[in-house]
Every structure is written in C-alpha cells, then in structure tokens.
Amino acid sequence: MPLSSYPEKVDITNCDKEPIHIIGKSQSHGVIIACDRKDLVITQIGENSDEFFGIHYDELLSKPLSSLIGSEKAEMLTSVKNVEDSPEVREVNINDRDFIMKPHISGESLILDFEPADSDYNHYEYQRQLSSILSTLGASETPEDLCADVAKITRDIFGYDRVMVYKFDEEWNGEVIAEEKAEELESWLGLHYPASDIPKQSRNLFMKQRVRIIADVDYHPVSIVPELSPINNIPLDLSRSELRGVSPIHIEYLKNMKVGASLTAALISNGKLWGLLACHHYSAKYINYYHRQTCEFLTQIFSNELSLKETNRYIGKLEEWESIRGDLVTQIESEGKIKKGLAEQEVLFTDLMECEGGAIILGGKMRLVGKTPPKKYVKKLANEFLADQGNSVFFTKNLSRSYKPAEEFRDTASGILSVKLGRSNKDFLMWFRPQVVQNVTWGGNPDKMANFDEDKQRITPRKSFEKWTQKLTGVSNPWLDYQISAAKAIRESLSNIILEKQKIKIDRLNKQLLEAHDELELFSQGLSHDLKAPLRGIDGYAHILKEDHYHNLEREGQQAVDIILSSTREMQELIDNILSFAGVSGQSLDKGIFSVNHLVEDILESFNVKTNYPRTKIIMEKDLPHMMGDKRMIMQVWSNLITNALKYSEKEENPEIEIGATGIEGRTTYYIRDNGIGFDPKHKTAIFDLFSRFSNDNFKGTGIGLAIVKKIMEKHNGKIWAESEPGKGSTFYFHV
C-alpha cells in the first residue's frame, strides 16, 4: 500500500491515526539503508547517500551491502535473526569517512542507520558519567527526589536549555513534575498538558525506541527510495530506527513552542510507560549515538530506581493494610456476622482506604459508615450501575462522568471503589471519596488545542502555550494500585467467609434432608403395610364373590364385583409406583455396561407383546450402542417408555413403535417413537411431573411412571425430553 493511501491531510483531528512508523522519510543527520534479510542486497536507501558516502543512491540500489561496507562487516550482520536480537553497533569506514552503523530487523528487511562517528568521543568520560549516574540516582530517597535528580543530571551532561520530567496520569494527560532550565526561561514546573499532545501511536513507539532526538526542527526530510519495499510492496516500518523522520504536525508543534531541537526518552515503571524525560533546546542541537546511549542508560537506572521505590512504598502500604484486614476477619469470625464485623467494631472496613465513608450491601440489607450519599442513592447506584459492571472490582475518581445521577452526591462520592461479594450482582462493599476542587494550570487552553490555517487549509497545532488555569470539580483523589489490591484481597477474604457460611448452611440442610428422607422411607414402608393389608382383604373377598357367588348375582351385582377387582389392581399399582418413586433417591447405583438390544427384547417378551398387542409393529435397530448405568433402574426407564408407547398407539389403524439411537449434544441418545395419540407440546415439561396425565380417560394410568423415569435419569446425571403433537405420535429421547 503506498503512503498516498494513508490520510491525505493529517491534522489535529486525526493525528492519532497518522502512520508515523511508516513515514517514508528520515532525518538529515544520517542515512537509512534497507536490505533484503536473505541475501543482504540493498532494496531501499535515503536520497542523501551522496552527501555522506559520496555515492549516489542509484548506484547502491540492488547492490550487495558488502560493496559498501566490505565483506567482513556484512558477514557479521548475518547473526541478526529477529527483532529481539540486540546486534552490536559497528564502526565502518566508507570512502575514508568513519560511521556508526546500527542494524535492526523490520519484517523482511534488515535496516541500517548510519551516522558520522564522533572523533572527539571520550570513552573515559563516558565511564565516569555512568558511575556518577549510578551513585546519584541510587542515593535518591523518594520518587520526588529521583525525578529532580534525573532532570539535573541530564542537563549537566547534555546541556539542553530545558529538561523536564513529564508524568502521565491514568488518562495520558501529562504534568511537569521536575524541571531544570536556563535562568532566563519561564518555569513550566507544575504545568499540565493534554493527552493529544503525545498521541497513542507516539507513546507506543517510545516502548520500541526509547530515546529519540530531533537535531534541528528546520531539517529537510530525506525521502527513502523507492517508496515501497520491493520485497513486499509495503512502506518500510521505521519504528526502531534512530533516524526515523518526524511528523510534520509535531515539528509545527515544536516550532510554535520556539523549540529548535529536542531529546525525549521513555521512563518505564513496572513495564509500563510512566512518563518522559523531555529536553528542549532553543537552537539546533545534535548529540551523537554514544551520548544517546548514555541517556538510555540514565533512564534505565531511573526506571529501576523508580520501580524499586514505588514497590517499597507499595509493600509498606500493603503491610499496613494486611494488619487491618486481619483485624476485620477476626471481628467477623468473633461476631459471626459480616456486616457487624465490618462496620460496628473497633476497626472499620473504611480504615482500609483513605476515604470519607463506605457502604455494605449484603443479602438485600445496607449498612452505611461515615460520610456517604443517602441510602436511596446508594441503592440505585448499586442496582442501576455497579451491577452492570463486568469486573468484580470497579473504581473511578470521576463517577459522574460514567454515571450522571452521581452529580447529586459528588460532595460525598465523586470517587468510588467497589467490589462485588460472592457470585451475586447484588452484594457490594464500597468506599467513597468526596470531590477535591482543584485549580489545574495547563500549558495552553486544553479546549482550544488547534487552529484553522487558511493558507494550508487544515487544522494546525495551537500556537499559544500561555498558562491557563481551569477549576476542576466532581473529581476525587485517584485510587492507587495498592488500594485496588487491598480491595481485591478483602473481597477474596469476604467471599471465602460467605462461601464457608453457605457451606455450613448447605451441610445443615443436607443433614435435615437426609433425616427427612429416612423418616419418609419409614413412613412409606408403614403406609405400604397399612394400605396393602385392607386392600388384600378387599381383593380376597372380591375374588371369593367372583369364584363362588358370581353366578347367583344379578348383572348389576356382577359389574360391581368386577369394578372392585379392577379398582384394587389399580390401587395396588398406584401404591407400588409411589413406593418405587420414593425409593429411587435412596438407592445406590450399581453401574455396569450392558446390551440395550437384549434388555429391550427381555422387556418385550415379559409384556407378551405378540399376544397382547398383535397389531403393533415394533422396529428396533440392530446393534444399538451399549449403555453404562444401573441395569435394574435403566430397565425401569425402558419398561415405562415402552409401556406408554404400546398403550397410546394400540388404537391406531396401524400401530407402530420405533426404537433406536442417534447423536444429539455430542452424546449417544436413545429414543422411542410411536404413532399414537401424542400430546400438546406445551405439556412437554409438565408430563414428567408427579401425577401428571394429559391423555384422555380412555387410557388408564397413575401419572407416576414418567416422574420415576425422570428421577432415574437425574440420578444418572442424564437427561430425558419429549417431542410430540396431538394425533402425530410422540418421541422420547434420553441419554446417560
């Protein structure tokens, strides 16, 4: 893709999309050469090669690199295999002139930055500087002292007119927190600058190329030819090049500040871009590669010391917090209630944070501590906002920005840190901070970051950097890393306590259930005996009437005897089914693998299907997959389902039952399909309920069979479901 395919007019409104890593230009204090990694043939080169090498770029393109730097030096570059390699910088001589050559990998290309070697470079002085940097920065006691020391050392070594330590906030706005400058210059210490001054893609590049110079803002950009790499037909990625050209918007920005040259270095803390070491000079100023290495060493030492000091501060706070957390947990365990242990004892949960108040919402009840919004606002905040936050921990210093109703209570809760307790989206622990009204001084009005240039017909960077004071309201002090860690840890402690309480409650319920089950089983056995004894008497006397006196009875009396016998059989079946249903839960599983075909054939034989259902056609797949389960229970499942299929299809003109298996939900699923009366699909769940019957009275049944089937499937961690339509039969599916 040619560079012309990228934004034609890059301005303040889209500079965050400016492709500065593939800018296609270099600065003028050196030469960029790109080679094919495979054979080290020169594929692209800066147009200024004649100025430095005395050789026109046309004469070098498509030539082996060895023709320029010699075979021995070229051979050394074959060790550069990937971006992570740290190749040694080499000194090479080209046409009796010494150069520093710095190689790095970019895609399929090996990129070489050539800069004139400094004949006045003093290695002894370099070592002395490094020693001084180590001792001075190592002696800094606080992060604030460290920043002041690094600014002073930088100006002493490199001589820039102004040196600043520029720290980013969580929104990437910057503040000058340390400064060394020439006496005649106005101080910028304490000034704030908006995130748009250093866009995202520029910040990303600082993580790849940590020291960056602009030797002269009036330099003439040097084109790299050809524009696109012959290797892959895309622009050359110069992210790691020391000589990468500068965005015209940034050049204009510096000129508006009257800056003639700059040196900028990344300040890293715990692997993240913390800030910048920014140096300005009010005329052109070039520092050579070795001095830039000194600057990189300086910022690395600074970053290490900063990380160490912040970590020590963090550890100190965590130790203090851990003591409070321990007291809170002890109070909860002593009181037996979470809210009381957190909010009604000597140590309060609000002691964990530097805050004015807090809230606990647990089990639908709320407890407020200290200065907080009214309960109705806290309840709405939890239900309407915090419950929808994806993370278990939420924090902000400007709540009203994301939750507009917070405008009503910013005097007590402009800042909030909250944690969700347990797995519920209804239980929270919150800490509140009031707004801190601040007067922030900006380097120029942050609301007027651009001007329209009639001549250029585009928006350009602001020209004014006069101090502009803004009154900030609705913002609290920020929540720091160790405070967020403390909130996460107390959440974990409370979640464990909640889970332990739930476990104790569940154990108690389980014990009660077991006791109730034992009582129910005794009751069932007693009920069975108490019901079956009189039932046997009725059945016995009815049989005597049938056998000895039936012929003496009138027709009406004979019908009465038949009804008594039929009713006792149904009652016996109902009692047996109720006992069977009640007994499933208490029975242990005796699992094994068995043949489904053999099991079904045994059931059909026991039903004497050929005699009792002579018109019913039964189709069963051969070699059905074997089942794993309690054979006795699974036989009861098949028996109930086959009984229903036979019963509800026998009155059809051509009754038919199909028994088979298929793959559903990635598991072997068995089915029994009939062409019987079917049922309304709206009952497909309810048919498995106890005593549910949705067929008409022409079909006898107790309404317990499918409930037993479902209970057996659940005991096997299986599943059963049905599909049906009235008059179109039913299909029951199940798997274990």
KACORZI-V27297 format. One record per helix or strand of 2 or more residues. SS is the DSSP state (alpha for helix, beta for strand). FROM is the first residue (numbers start at 1). TO is the last residue. If there is no record, write none. Layout:
SS:FROM:TO
SS:FROM:TO
//
This chain:
alpha:3:5
alpha:15:17
alpha:20:22
beta:25:26
beta:31:36
beta:41:46
alpha:49:53
alpha:57:60
alpha:66:69
alpha:71:79
beta:90:94
beta:97:106
beta:109:116
alpha:123:138
alpha:143:158
beta:162:168
beta:174:181
beta:192:193
alpha:195:197
alpha:200:206
beta:211:214
beta:222:225
alpha:248:256
beta:261:269
beta:272:281
alpha:289:335
alpha:338:343
alpha:349:352
beta:357:362
beta:365:370
alpha:375:384
alpha:386:388
beta:393:396
alpha:399:402
alpha:404:413
beta:415:420
beta:428:433
beta:438:443
beta:450:453
beta:458:461
beta:467:472
alpha:481:552
alpha:555:586
beta:591:594
alpha:596:607
alpha:609:612
beta:617:620
beta:627:630
alpha:631:649
beta:656:664
beta:667:674
alpha:681:683
alpha:686:688
alpha:705:715
beta:719:724
beta:730:735
//
